[in-house]
Amino acid sequence: MELDVNVADSDIRPLLERYQKFGVYGLSSNPEKPSHYVPLYMRNQGWDPVGAYPKPHSQNDFQIYKSFADLPVEYQKFANVFRASEKIPEIVDELLELGGVEVLWLQLGIQHEEAERRAEEAGLKVVSNRCLIIEHKKWSE
């Protein structure tokens, strides 16, 4: 089941146009993982991602911070999340406590209805179970 809490399909393109800088929650050092190659693709398309990952790494010259709270404020507005669906409630708690987050984007295969609703009720635009690469290609044509 695809769940989009409050962002309609037609709102995806404006989000992609507005938020050129974004923070990647869980940016992996493994180039084989979507949590690495999706941000790399977006960077190669002109976006400016930085990552939050508990272990420092410098794979493909990404700027990596130990936590999402450590990201520069302008990168915190758009949270692109690569974590298991069961981790989303604690991530939403963290992002709401941090404040200033405007978009919660849960990558393909990631969704948690209750946590998404809490994020929406707090005023965040929520996109779940969607891949930035797929959406970029779809809306860039």
C-alpha positions in Angstrom: 0.0 0.0 0.0 1.4 3.4 -0.9 0.7 6.0 1.7 1.2 9.7 1.0 0.0 11.6 4.0 -0.2 15.2 2.8 1.8 15.6 -0.4 -0.1 15.1 -3.6 1.7 13.8 -6.7 1.4 17.2 -8.3 3.3 18.7 -5.3 6.4 16.7 -5.8 7.9 18.9 -8.5 7.6 22.1 -6.5 9.3 20.4 -3.6 12.2 19.3 -5.8 12.5 22.8 -7.2 12.4 24.5 -3.9 14.7 22.4 -1.8 18.1 22.2 -3.5 19.9 21.6 -0.2 18.9 18.6 1.8 20.0 16.4 4.7 20.3 12.7 4.2 19.4 10.8 7.4 21.5 7.6 7.1 23.9 8.5 4.2 25.9 5.3 3.9 29.5 4.9 2.9 28.6 1.9 0.8 28.2 2.9 -2.8 26.1 -0.2 -3.5 23.3 1.0 -1.1 20.5 3.3 -2.1 21.4 5.5 0.9 24.6 6.3 -0.9 23.8 6.3 -4.6 20.5 8.2 -4.4 22.2 11.3 -2.8 25.1 10.9 -5.3 22.7 10.9 -8.2 20.9 14.0 -6.8 24.3 15.8 -6.3 25.2 15.0 -9.9 21.9 16.6 -11.0 22.8 19.9 -9.2 21.3 19.3 -5.7 23.4 19.8 -2.6 23.0 16.9 -0.1 24.9 16.4 3.1 24.6 13.4 5.3 24.0 12.3 8.9 25.6 9.0 9.8 26.9 7.9 13.2 30.3 6.7 11.7 32.3 9.4 9.9 33.2 8.6 6.3 34.3 10.4 3.2 33.1 8.2 0.4 32.5 10.3 -2.8 33.5 13.4 -0.8 30.1 13.7 1.0 30.1 16.0 4.0 29.0 13.7 6.8 27.8 14.8 10.3 27.4 12.6 13.3 23.7 13.5 13.7 21.0 15.3 11.8 21.0 18.0 14.5 24.7 18.7 13.6 23.8 19.6 9.9 23.9 23.3 9.0 20.3 24.7 9.4 19.7 25.2 5.7 20.1 21.4 5.1 17.8 20.5 8.0 14.7 21.9 6.2 14.4 18.8 3.9 15.1 15.5 5.7 15.6 12.6 3.2 15.4 9.5 5.4 17.0 6.1 4.7 16.1 4.1 7.8 13.9 1.1 8.5 10.2 1.8 8.8 10.2 0.8 12.5 12.7 3.5 13.2 10.6 6.3 11.8 8.7 7.2 15.0 12.0 8.0 16.8 13.3 9.9 13.8 10.1 12.0 13.7 10.5 12.6 17.4 14.1 13.8 16.8 13.2 16.0 13.9 10.2 17.6 15.7 12.4 18.3 18.7 15.0 19.8 16.5 12.5 22.1 14.8 12.9 23.9 11.4 12.3 20.7 9.4 9.8 21.4 6.6 9.9 18.2 4.5 10.0 14.6 5.7 10.9 12.4 2.7 10.9 8.7 3.4 12.6 6.7 0.6 11.0 3.9 -1.4 9.9 1.1 0.9 9.9 3.3 4.0 6.6 4.3 5.7 5.0 4.5 9.1 1.5 5.8 9.1 1.3 6.9 12.7 4.7 8.7 12.7 3.9 10.3 9.3 0.6 11.7 10.7 2.4 13.1 13.7 4.8 14.9 11.4 2.0 16.2 9.2 0.1 17.4 12.3 3.3 19.3 13.3 3.2 21.1 9.9 5.7 19.0 7.9 5.2 18.1 4.3 5.4 14.3 4.3 6.3 12.1 1.3 6.7 8.4 1.9 7.6 5.3 0.0 9.1 7.3 -2.9 12.5 7.4 -4.4 14.2 10.8 -5.2 15.8 9.4 -8.3 12.5 8.1 -9.7 10.7 11.3 -8.8 13.5 13.5 -10.2 13.5 11.6 -13.5 9.7 11.7 -13.7 9.4 15.5 -13.1 12.5 16.6 -15.0 11.3 15.4 -18.4 
